Amino acid sequence: MNDIKYEILIYWSEPDNTFIAEVPELPGCMADGPTYEDALKNVGIVISEWIEAANEAGRPIPKPKGKLSYA
């Protein structure tokens, strides 16, 4: 998880009763967890899987930009 440089947005979802972690720079990349820490840990796994799938499909992987202007 320490080598991940993408911005991660974490918020509580009342309807889902869980924390949601989204990675805006990687379309569709998100995870959840019952705690903030679990959501963060889970999204680290999903980021790795997202990048692996993109590589296998020959799709470009966006370079991390850091803090996004709309976040």
C-alpha beads as a LAMMPS data file, in Angstrom:
LAMMPS data file: protein, C-alpha beads

71 atoms
70 bonds

1 atom types
1 bond types

-500.0 500.0 xlo xhi
-500.0 500.0 ylo yhi
-500.0 500.0 zlo zhi

Masses

1 110.0

Atoms # bond

1 1 1 0.000 0.000 0.000
2 1 1 2.926 2.372 0.641
3 1 1 3.832 2.558 -3.054
4 1 1 0.356 3.694 -4.143
5 1 1 0.411 7.298 -5.275
6 1 1 -3.184 7.701 -6.456
7 1 1 -5.600 9.930 -4.609
8 1 1 -8.126 7.912 -2.593
9 1 1 -11.435 9.370 -1.430
10 1 1 -12.977 7.615 1.573
11 1 1 -16.445 8.362 2.864
12 1 1 -19.190 6.757 4.931
13 1 1 -22.188 5.409 2.992
14 1 1 -25.249 5.399 5.211
15 1 1 -27.400 3.335 2.797
16 1 1 -24.689 0.669 2.543
17 1 1 -23.636 0.977 6.207
18 1 1 -19.971 0.860 5.173
19 1 1 -16.995 3.018 4.242
20 1 1 -16.421 3.468 0.493
21 1 1 -12.966 4.131 -0.966
22 1 1 -12.794 5.479 -4.525
23 1 1 -9.822 6.148 -6.796
24 1 1 -11.005 8.908 -9.165
25 1 1 -8.040 8.558 -11.545
26 1 1 -8.787 4.866 -12.178
27 1 1 -12.339 4.591 -13.571
28 1 1 -14.478 2.129 -11.657
29 1 1 -11.778 1.477 -9.058
30 1 1 -13.383 1.351 -5.631
31 1 1 -13.704 -0.834 -2.568
32 1 1 -15.506 -0.836 0.736
33 1 1 -15.065 -1.994 4.302
34 1 1 -16.749 -1.866 7.690
35 1 1 -14.020 0.470 8.987
36 1 1 -12.011 3.293 7.430
37 1 1 -8.866 1.181 7.718
38 1 1 -10.509 -1.835 6.056
39 1 1 -11.740 0.291 3.146
40 1 1 -8.227 1.690 2.685
41 1 1 -6.637 -1.777 2.833
42 1 1 -9.204 -3.196 0.401
43 1 1 -8.804 -0.394 -2.122
44 1 1 -5.044 -1.007 -2.124
45 1 1 -5.757 -4.554 -3.285
46 1 1 -8.255 -3.354 -5.891
47 1 1 -5.786 -0.767 -7.258
48 1 1 -3.234 -3.533 -7.829
49 1 1 -5.881 -5.692 -9.526
50 1 1 -7.065 -2.737 -11.650
51 1 1 -3.518 -2.078 -12.878
52 1 1 -2.914 -5.782 -13.558
53 1 1 -6.138 -6.058 -15.585
54 1 1 -5.296 -2.898 -17.550
55 1 1 -1.838 -4.266 -18.342
56 1 1 -3.303 -7.591 -19.513
57 1 1 -5.817 -5.775 -21.720
58 1 1 -3.161 -3.449 -23.155
59 1 1 -4.919 -0.374 -21.786
60 1 1 -3.013 2.708 -20.667
61 1 1 -2.525 3.227 -16.947
62 1 1 -2.887 6.850 -15.868
63 1 1 0.050 8.337 -14.015
64 1 1 -0.893 9.530 -10.523
65 1 1 -1.530 13.266 -10.502
66 1 1 -1.867 13.743 -6.760
67 1 1 -4.551 15.949 -5.323
68 1 1 -7.289 16.542 -7.836
69 1 1 -8.714 20.011 -8.213
70 1 1 -12.299 18.947 -7.556
71 1 1 -11.609 16.834 -4.470

Bonds

1 1 1 2
2 1 2 3
3 1 3 4
4 1 4 5
5 1 5 6
6 1 6 7
7 1 7 8
8 1 8 9
9 1 9 10
10 1 10 11
11 1 11 12
12 1 12 13
13 1 13 14
14 1 14 15
15 1 15 16
16 1 16 17
17 1 17 18
18 1 18 19
19 1 19 20
20 1 20 21
21 1 21 22
22 1 22 23
23 1 23 24
24 1 24 25
25 1 25 26
26 1 26 27
27 1 27 28
28 1 28 29
29 1 29 30
30 1 30 31
31 1 31 32
32 1 32 33
33 1 33 34
34 1 34 35
35 1 35 36
36 1 36 37
37 1 37 38
38 1 38 39
39 1 39 40
40 1 40 41
41 1 41 42
42 1 42 43
43 1 43 44
44 1 44 45
45 1 45 46
46 1 46 47
47 1 47 48
48 1 48 49
49 1 49 50
50 1 50 51
51 1 51 52
52 1 52 53
53 1 53 54
54 1 54 55
55 1 55 56
56 1 56 57
57 1 57 58
58 1 58 59
59 1 59 60
60 1 60 61
61 1 61 62
62 1 62 63
63 1 63 64
64 1 64 65
65 1 65 66
66 1 66 67
67 1 67 68
68 1 68 69
69 1 69 70
70 1 70 71
